[in-house]
């Protein structure tokens, strides 16, 4: 059974793709932020999106890092803000491509896909995260309201049929 949500240190529910912040444990502690890419038992895997850090032993942009739930704090639910990729100094936006092992990053008009470590090396670690604000649904555009409107229209058509 796979877990689809977990609670953060404040008791709020965290889902996959939510934007969280947290501190890694161990010898090389690091405070990171980013989207949740996987949820495990008592921990979440976060893709690092905060500015590059000094030191090659610490998590950097593009790395996937496990953080225990008692060290994670929800920043934005995925319904408010979505991570789309990284912008580099040359203006390209690199988006992730799934692959069997790890993640590759690609940009329009670039013939090759790169791993995060190679992408960071090409741009001296200067990868800026690109976030997209998700528009809130209007009050009458919620799934329940749309479904209710469809049922009302269907009922009106049925009552409008010739009665035998």
N, C-alpha and C positions, 0 to 999 in steps of 0.2 A: 504494500500500500504506500503510495507516494503522498507526502504532505503538500498541501497547496497553500497553506498559510501558517503563520507563526506569530507570536506576540513579541513586541519589542520590550525594552527595559521599563517603559512606562505602562505596559499592558495593552497597548493599541495593536490591532491586527495588522500584520504586514503580509502582503501578497507578492507574487512574482511580478517583476517590472516596476514595483514601487521604488521611489527614490529614498534611500536611507543614508544615514551617517553612522559611523561606528569606529571603534578602536580595536585594532588587532591585538592579539595577546602574544606572549613570548618575548624573546630577547630584543627583537627589533620592532617595538610597538610603533604603530603608525595610525593616525586618525585619517580616515578616508570617507568619501561620499561616492554614491553611484547607484545604479539600478540593481535590483535583486535579480540575478540570473538563474538561481536555483535555491530551493529550500530543502534542508535536511532536518534531521532530528536535533532540535535545540540549536541550530545554526543556519546561517544563510550565506550563500556565495554572492559576493558583490563585485561588479565590474567597476574598477576605480576610474573616476572621472574628475577628481579634483586636480588642481595644478600639480605639475611634476614635483617630486620631492628630491632632496639631495641624498645621495647614497644609493648605490646599486643594490643593497640588501633590503631596501624598503620597497613596499608596493608602489607602483607608478601607474600612470594612465594606461589603460588597456589591460592591466593585469586582473585576474579573477582571484579574489581572496575570500576565504571562509572566516566568518565572524560569529561568535556565539550570541545567542539571543539576548543575554543579559548585557551585552555591549552595543546593541543596535538601537537606533532611534529613527522612527519614521519621520521623514522630512516632507515628502509629497506623495500622495497616492498616485498610482499610474493613471487614474482617471483625470488627474489635474495636469500632469506634466509627463512627457514621454522623452526618453533619451533616444536620439536619432543617430549619433556618431560623433566624430571629432573633426574640427576644422584646423587646418594647418596654416602656417604663415603665408603660403602661396595662394590661399583662398579656397583650396579644395576641401570638400566635405567627404570624409571617409566613413562608410557605413559597414556594418558587420555582415559577414556571410558565414552561414553555418557550414561546418565541415565535420567529418567523423571525429577527429581529434583536435580540439582547440578551436579558435576562431580566427578567421582571416578578415582583413579589412580591404575594401576596394573603393575607388573613386571613379567618377565619370572620366572617360578619355585616358585612363591609365590602364595599359594592357595587362598588368600583373597585380596579384593580390599579395598582401603582406601580413605577417604575424605582427603582434603588437610591439615586440622588442625591436624588430627591424624597422617598423614605422617610426618608433621613437628615435632610433639611431639616425634615420634619414633627416629628421627635423630637430635634432638636439633636444628631444624630450618636450618640445613646444607643441603639445596637442591640447587644444581647447575643446571642452565638451560642447555639443550642440543639443540644446533641449528645446522641445516644441511644446507650447502650452496647448492643452486639449480644451477646445471650447466646451463649456458646460451646456448640457441639453436644456432647451427651453422648457418651461413648465408643462406645456402641452405636447412636447416631443419625447417624453419619457416612454420606455417600452410598454409600460402598463397603459398609458394614455393612448398610444397608437393602437394597441391591441383592442382596447375598449371601443375606440372609434371604428375600427374595422368590424367589430361585432355589431355595433349599432347600425352601420351601413348595411350589413348583411341581413339584419332583422328587418330593416325598412324595405329592402328588396323583396324579401319573402312575403311580407304583408301586402306588398304592391302587386303580387301575382294574382291572376284571376282565381277566384274561389269557386270550386265545384261542389 
